[in-house]
Amino acid sequence: QSFPGMTITPNLSVKQGKEAVEDTVNQCIQEGQKCVQEVVDKGTEAAKDAANKAVTDIKIGFKQK
């Protein structure tokens, strides 16, 4: 996912993904232990998003040269 006017480095994407997972973990702790799988899914999704974003950034970088 890209946000208009923002350039996100892969590291920042990973950091955001990590924060998303931590938020989910905190929610789960409050709600009980029912959503471990959700955390795993979100973590995987965040990692995929970060990887896709990095690839996209690299492709855009090559096009601009």
C-alpha positions, 0 to 999 in steps of 0.5 A, a space after each residue: 500500500 502506498 500513501 500519496 506524497 510519502 516515500 516509504 523505505 522498506 525498513 519503514 514498511 517493516 517497522 510499520 508491519 511490526 507495529 501493526 502486529 504489536 497493536 494486534 497482540 495488545 488487542 488480543 491480550 485485552 480480548 483474551 487469547 483467541 486470536 493468535 492465528 490472526 496475529 500470525 496472518 497479520 504478520 505474514 501480510 505485513 511482511 508480504 506488503 513490505 516485500 512488495 513495496 520494496 520490489 515496487 520501489 526498486 522497479 520505480 528507481 530503475 525506471 527513473 534512472 
